[in-house]
Amino acid sequence: MRTENVSLPYPVLGISDDIIPSLEETGCAKPDITITEEGELFRVTVFLKLENVDILKYIQEEFAEYSVEMSCHSTMLRVCKSSPRPEFSFTIEKKLLNGKLDFESFVIVKKDILDYKNHGLNADYDGHIINLHKGDLLVVYNKCSIPLNLDLRNIRNIKSFMTVQRNTRENEHSVTYDLDSSKILILLPNEMMDEYNKKSTSGGEDEKRKTILKASLYLQALTYALLNYNAYKDKEHMWVNALTYRMNEPDIKDFCKDIIGHDANDSNSENMEDLFKLAHMMLNQPYLGMLRQISTSENYVGQIFTEE
């Protein structure tokens, strides 16, 4: 259902300023939708928050209900589910889906409402009698998408969406990146790639190596991807879906909502600083891990005297 830039003949919470306070002002605009695997099925769990007392009363009296429309562009599947409760779930066969799922969430009229009342109505509706019919919208939430081409159990593993490769271009001596692939490609010139491929001789050294790479090579690549995220966000690359999923996780989604919407070429210094901070948050503060490794190494004192 297309609800962008539309003007309906009746008031809808979530469209323009038809009803105040808005969904954004009450912290209800974004639906909470998660997907978990159950064998050959995906379970979709939906939670739609709402604080408008009048609409909640219509739901309680069974004049309205919560609804979510799920669509998969790749397979042309479209499913609509409704519930009298704000939290509900349903399952769908994995074989029917591919790529990503798009969700549109609403509160819809279940049976005709004559002379609709809401204390938050815009003054433009003063004096009007509003009659709503089955299928009309009462609330429109923000759209959201969830990728399916990800191992959600492994989503925090850098190598699930980022990989290092040898740069085959001659006379290239710097690290470069390629975002036009499923994963973020870190392209190393020959000499660097040879060093990268060297294996550590001990478990402790291997862990130190991973920590330092995370705070340097991988952090820089992630920052580069975030700086270019808006230019790629409508593409189906795995790394795009991975970052989108991460930016909707509870621990960082509030930080992300004010910075990801900026133009990809926005050079605003405050926005740039926030993107750098976001990269550090996604990698769980890699500088701290690196500094701990360095301090551990430097605090080790070997044998001072040797026997000749």
N, C-alpha and C positions, 0 to 999 in steps of 0.2 A: 504494500500500500504506500503510495507516494504522498508524503505529508509535508515535504519541503516547499516553502514559498506558496502555500495554499491559503485561501481565505474561505472558511466554511461559514454557512449562514447561521451558525449557532456557536456558542462559546465552548472552547475546549482548553482544558488545563494542559499547558505544554506547548501551545501554539500562540506565538506573539504574547500580548499581555491581556488575553481574554479574561483570565482569572488570576488574581493575586492573593497571597504570595505565589510566585512561580515555583515550578518543580526545583529549579536551581536554588532558589532562596531557601527552600526547606530541605535541601540535600537529597532529593528524591529523583532527580532527572535521569540518573544512569541505572538501568536494571542490573541486578546481580545474577549473572547466568554462568553456570559452570558445567563442564562436561567430564564425565568419568567413564572408564571402560568397564563393561561387564560381559566378558567373553566376546561373542559376536555382535554385541549391542553397544551402543553409546547411551548412557543415561544423561538426560538434560535436566538440570535442576534450575528452577527459576524463582527469584525473589523480587517482587515489585513493591517498593516502598511507597507509601502514600500517607499524607498527613492532612488532606483536605477533609474536614469533618463532614461536610454536606455530601460529598461523593462517597465517603465511607458509609454513610447512612443508607444511600441508595444501594450500595453493594450488600449491606447487611439485610436490607428489606427485599433482596433478590430482584431489584430493578436493573442491576448492572453486574458485571463480572470482569475479572482480570483475563487478559488474553495475550498470547504470544504467537507471532507468525514466524516460522523458521523456514528459510529457503537455502538451497544449495545451487549456485549458479552452474556448476560443472555438470550436475546430473539432472538439472531442471526440476528437482523435487521441491515441493512446497507443502508445509504442514502447518495447521492451525490448531492450537490447544487453548482451552479456557478453563477457569477454575473460580470458585467463589472465594478462595483463599489467596492471599498474596504470595504464598510459597507453595509450589507444586512441582512435580517432576513427571517425566515420561521417557520412554525408550524408543530408539530407532535403530534399525539394522545398519551395521557398518557398511555393508555392500551397496547401500543406497546413497552413500555420501562420498564426496571427494573434495579435496582442496580446503574450503572453509565454509562455515555456516554463518549466515546473516540473520539477525534477529530484529524484529520490530515488535514492540510491546505496547499494550494499550489497556485502558479500561473501556469497555464497550457497553452499550445499552442492551439489556437482555429482554426487556419488555417495555412497551411504550411508557414514556414519562410525560404526563401532561402538566404544563405550567412548571417547568424545571426551575428550581431555586438554588442559588448558591451565594453565600454572603460575600464572596470574593469577586463577583462579577464586575467587569469594567463598566464604568458609568455610561458607556455608549449603549448598553442594553437596558437602561432605565426605561420603564414604561412598556417594554416589550413582553409579550407572552411567548415563552419558548416551549415548544412541544418537540420532544425527541422520540425517535422511533427505533425499533429493534435494529441493531447494527451500527447505529450512530456512535461517534466517539465521545467519550467524556474526558479521557486523559491520553496524551501521546508522550511516551517516554523517548529518550534518545536511542538511536539505533546503535547496535553493536555487532561485532563479528568475532568469531572464535575459529582459529585455524585447526585443521585436522591433520595436516602433514607434519605433525610434531610428535615426538615422544615426550608427553607431558611429565613423565616420571624422570626424564633426563634433561629437562628444560634449562636447568642452571649449569649444565656442563657446557663450557665454552665451545668444545669441539662439535657439539650438536648443531651449531649454526655458523661455525667459523673454521676455516682450514688454511694451512700454510702450504704453498706450492712454489716450485722453482719458476722464476721469471725467464721465459725463453727469449726475451728480446736481448739482442746483443748490445753491448756498451751501456747497459743499465746497471747503476751502482747504488741505487737508493731503493728503499722499501716502497712499494706501490700497492694499491688496493683495487679490487674489482667487485662492484656491487651488482653487476648484471648477471648474477649466477644464483643458484639455489642457496649456497652458503656465501658468507663474506670471504672473499679470497684475499689472503695476505701473500703477496708475490715478492719473493726474496731473490736478489741477484745471486749468481753462482757461488761466490765466496761465502756469502751469508748462509745460503742454504746448506752448504757443506758443514758449516759450524753448527747449524740448527740440527742437522741429522746425527751429530755425534752423540753417543750414548754415555750416560753417567756410569761410573764404575761401582757405585754404592747406592743403596736405597735413600740414605740421607741426602746425598748430593743430588739425586734425581728429584726429590721433593723440593729442594732449594731451587733447582733449575726451573721447575714448574711455577714456583711462586714468583720468581723474578720475571719470567716470560709473561705471566699474568699481569704484572704491574708495569710492563713495558710494551711489548709487541702487541699483546691482545687488547690491552687497555686503549692503546692508540687506535687500533683498528675499530674497536667498538665506538670510540668517540667519533671517528670519521663517519661511521655508519649512521650514528644519531644525528650528526650534522646534515646528513643527506636523506634522513628518514622521510621527510614530507614529499620529496621528489619520487620516492619509491613506494609509498604506503598503499597505493592502489594496485600494486603488482602482487603476484602470487608467490614470490620468492620465499623460501623457508626462513631465511634470516629476518625478513620483514614480519612474517607471522610470529616468529619467536620474540622479537622485540615488542610487537604489539601485545602479545600475551603477557610478557613480563611487565609492561607498563600499565596493565590492568590488574596486577596483583595488589592485594590489600595494603601491603607494606609500602608501596611506592606510588600507587595510582593518584593519590591526592597531590603529590609533588609533580607528577607528570602532566596533569590536566591543563596547567597554565603555560606550559612551555612547548608542548608538541604541536600545538595549533599554529605556531609562528611559521612564517614563510621560510622555506628551506634556505633561502639566500639571505635571510635576515642577519645582519651583522651586529645587531644590538648587543653590546658587551654584556649586559645583565643576562640576556637569554643564552649567550654563549657560555657564560660561567655556570648557569644552571644545567646546561647539557653536559659539561664536564663533570659536575657533581653527580648527575644521573648515571653517567658511565661508571663512576666509582661505586655508587650504590648498587648497581646491577652486578658488579664483580665483588661485592662484599668487602669494600675498602681494601683493594689490593696493595696499596702502599704500606698499610699497617703490617700485612703479612710479610712483605719483602723486608721491611725494617726489622721485624722480629727475627727473620732468618739471618740477616746481616749481623745483628747484635749477638745472636747465638754463636755465629762463627767467630766473631772477633773476641768473644769472652773466653774462648777455648785457648788454654795455654799448654803447649806441648813441653817436651823434656828440654830443660835449659842446658844441662851439661851432658856431654856425651863422652864415653870412655874411648880412648884411643888404643 
